[in-house]
Amino acid sequence: MPKRYWWILITYVLCQLSGIIPALIPILDSVPRNQRMGVWIISSFAVTLIIVLLLLKPEWKMQTRGKTTIPASVLWAFLGIIMLFVVQSIAGAIEQGLFGEPTKSENTTQIMNLTKVSPYIILVVGIIGPILEEVVFRKVIFGSLYRKLNFFIAGLISSLLFAAAHMDKHILIYTFVGFTLAYLYKHTGRIIVPIAAHASMNTIVVLLTLSPAIQKIIEEQQTAQFIGGLFS
């Protein structure tokens, strides 16, 4: 694994652990108390994204050999959105059949509560978070493993890490999502494809969940789609 990939992993982990800083250091005292966590999340994720993109700069002009064409990549990104919702439904049905419990995600609930307090967090959930997660879990972890292992093993390891990172009990659903995103990356050779599918899925879920009518239906059914892209 290139040294820059290790720095990407370290930077990402530090970003996830940085949530304790505002509680230890009074750097956000001028910000209203109920807005501090939102401001910190947006700031820390934005800085992390900049660092990660700079670390990836050597790869910006790499050859496109083996990658799908731009039109094909756009098509696969669109298909990826559909695939993600389908695999979530399948995994959710399996979980309900095995454990007999609603598929409501604690991680998604926490994220939606944060967006209501600080709407700007939608930028993290819908854009910054998915970019970072796809770079970390698909490009760095899956990509490195896939050079030495077959797709199933590399996909399983990276997807389980992806699921565990969200600290949500619905491991199966996040693993299915991780496998789907890994397939999109493997098939197209372009990290932008799983990024686009992941970001679109998150944005759709956020917008639907924030709609009062949709929220009422979700609460009545005790189900919720799953968001990947932000965890603490």
C-alpha positions in Angstrom: 0.0 0.0 0.0 1.5 3.4 -0.9 2.5 5.6 2.0 0.0 8.2 1.0 -2.8 5.7 1.5 -1.6 5.2 5.1 -1.8 8.9 5.6 -5.3 9.0 4.2 -6.4 6.3 6.7 -4.7 8.1 9.6 -6.3 11.4 8.6 -9.7 9.8 8.4 -9.4 8.1 11.7 -8.3 11.4 13.4 -11.3 13.1 11.8 -13.6 10.6 13.4 -12.0 11.0 16.8 -11.9 14.8 16.6 -15.4 15.2 17.9 -14.1 15.3 21.5 -12.0 18.4 20.8 -14.7 21.0 21.2 -15.5 19.6 24.6 -11.9 19.7 25.7 -10.8 23.0 24.1 -13.0 26.1 24.2 -12.4 27.0 20.5 -16.1 27.3 19.7 -17.3 29.4 22.6 -18.5 32.2 20.4 -20.8 29.7 18.6 -24.3 29.0 20.1 -24.1 25.8 22.2 -26.6 23.9 20.1 -24.7 24.7 16.9 -21.2 23.8 18.0 -21.3 20.1 17.1 -22.6 20.9 13.7 -20.0 23.6 13.0 -17.2 21.2 14.2 -18.4 18.3 12.0 -18.6 20.5 8.9 -15.2 22.1 9.6 -13.4 18.8 10.5 -14.8 16.9 7.5 -14.1 19.8 5.1 -10.4 20.0 6.3 -10.1 16.2 6.1 -11.5 16.2 2.5 -8.9 18.8 1.4 -6.1 16.8 3.0 -7.2 13.6 1.4 -7.6 15.2 -2.1 -4.1 16.7 -1.8 -2.7 13.2 -0.8 -4.4 11.8 -3.9 -3.0 14.5 -6.2 -0.4 12.1 -7.7 -3.2 10.0 -9.1 -5.2 12.8 -10.7 -3.6 12.4 -14.1 -3.1 8.6 -14.1 -4.0 6.7 -17.3 -7.6 5.8 -17.9 -6.7 2.4 -19.3 -9.1 -0.3 -18.1 -11.7 2.2 -17.0 -15.2 2.5 -18.4 -16.0 5.5 -20.7 -17.5 8.6 -19.2 -21.0 7.9 -20.6 -20.9 4.3 -19.3 -19.7 5.6 -15.9 -22.7 8.0 -15.7 -25.0 5.1 -16.5 -23.4 2.9 -13.9 -23.6 5.7 -11.3 -27.4 5.9 -12.0 -27.8 2.1 -11.9 -25.8 2.1 -8.7 -28.4 4.3 -6.9 -31.1 1.8 -7.8 -28.9 -1.1 -6.8 -28.2 0.4 -3.4 -31.8 0.8 -2.6 -32.6 -2.7 -3.8 -29.8 -4.4 -1.7 -30.9 -2.4 1.3 -34.5 -3.7 0.9 -33.2 -7.3 0.5 -30.8 -7.1 3.4 -33.5 -5.5 5.6 -36.0 -8.3 4.7 -33.4 -10.9 5.6 -32.7 -9.1 9.0 -36.4 -8.9 9.7 -36.8 -12.6 8.9 -33.9 -13.6 11.1 -34.4 -11.3 14.0 -38.0 -10.1 13.6 -37.1 -6.5 14.3 -37.7 -3.2 12.4 -34.9 -2.1 10.1 -34.8 1.4 11.6 -31.2 2.6 11.7 -29.9 4.3 14.8 -27.1 5.8 12.8 -29.5 7.4 10.3 -31.7 8.7 13.2 -28.8 10.4 14.8 -27.7 12.0 11.6 -31.2 13.3 10.8 -31.4 14.7 14.3 -28.2 16.6 13.7 -29.4 17.9 10.3 -32.5 19.4 12.1 -30.2 21.3 14.5 -27.6 22.3 11.9 -29.0 22.0 8.3 -25.5 22.5 6.9 -24.6 19.0 8.0 -26.6 17.9 4.9 -23.4 18.9 2.9 -21.4 16.4 5.0 -24.0 13.7 4.7 -24.7 14.2 1.0 -21.3 15.1 -0.4 -18.2 15.2 1.8 -18.9 12.0 3.8 -19.6 9.8 0.8 -16.4 11.1 -0.9 -14.3 10.3 2.1 -15.9 6.9 2.7 -15.5 5.8 -0.9 -11.8 6.9 -1.0 -11.1 5.1 2.4 -13.2 1.9 2.1 -13.3 1.4 -1.6 -10.2 3.0 -3.2 -7.7 2.5 -0.3 -8.9 -0.6 1.6 -10.8 -2.6 -1.1 -8.4 -1.5 -3.9 -5.3 -2.5 -1.9 -6.8 -5.9 -0.9 -8.1 -6.6 -4.3 -4.6 -6.5 -5.7 -3.8 -9.5 -3.5 -7.1 -11.3 -2.9 -10.2 -12.2 -5.0 -13.2 -9.9 -5.2 -15.3 -11.7 -2.6 -12.7 -11.7 0.1 -11.5 -8.1 -0.6 -15.1 -7.0 -0.8 -16.1 -8.8 2.4 -13.3 -7.4 4.5 -13.7 -3.8 3.3 -17.5 -4.0 3.6 -17.4 -5.4 7.2 -15.0 -2.6 8.1 -17.4 -0.1 6.4 -20.3 -1.6 8.4 -18.5 -1.7 11.7 -17.4 1.9 11.3 -21.0 3.1 11.3 -21.5 1.5 14.8 -25.0 0.4 13.9 -26.5 -3.0 14.7 -27.6 -3.5 11.1 -24.3 -4.9 10.0 -25.8 -7.0 7.2 -27.4 -4.0 5.5 -24.2 -1.9 5.6 -22.2 -4.9 4.4 -24.6 -5.4 1.4 -24.2 -1.7 0.6 -20.4 -1.9 0.9 -20.3 -4.9 -1.4 -22.4 -3.1 -4.0 -20.2 0.0 -3.9 -17.1 -2.2 -4.2 -18.6 -3.9 -7.3 -19.3 -0.5 -8.9 -15.6 0.5 -8.3 -14.3 -2.8 -9.6 -16.5 -2.9 -12.7 -15.9 0.7 -13.8 -12.4 1.3 -12.4 -13.5 4.8 -11.5 -13.9 5.8 -7.8 -16.3 8.7 -8.9 -18.9 6.1 -9.8 -19.5 4.7 -6.2 -19.0 8.2 -4.9 -21.9 9.5 -7.1 -24.1 6.5 -6.3 -23.4 6.8 -2.5 -23.8 10.6 -2.4 -27.1 10.4 -4.4 -28.5 7.7 -2.2 -27.7 9.8 1.0 -29.1 13.0 -0.5 -32.3 11.2 -1.6 -32.8 9.7 1.9 -32.2 13.0 3.6 -34.6 14.9 1.4 -37.3 12.2 1.8 -36.8 11.9 5.5 -37.0 15.7 6.0 -40.3 15.8 4.2 -43.1 15.8 6.9 -45.4 13.6 4.8 -42.6 11.0 4.2 -41.5 11.2 7.8 -45.0 10.3 9.0 -45.1 7.3 6.7 -41.6 6.1 7.9 -42.6 6.5 11.5 -45.8 4.5 11.0 -43.9 1.7 9.2 -41.0 1.9 11.7 -38.6 1.6 8.9 -35.9 3.9 7.5 -33.4 3.9 4.7 -29.8 3.8 5.7 -27.3 6.6 5.4 -23.6 6.1 5.0 -21.2 9.0 5.1 -21.1 10.3 8.7 -20.5 8.6 11.9 -18.9 9.4 15.2 
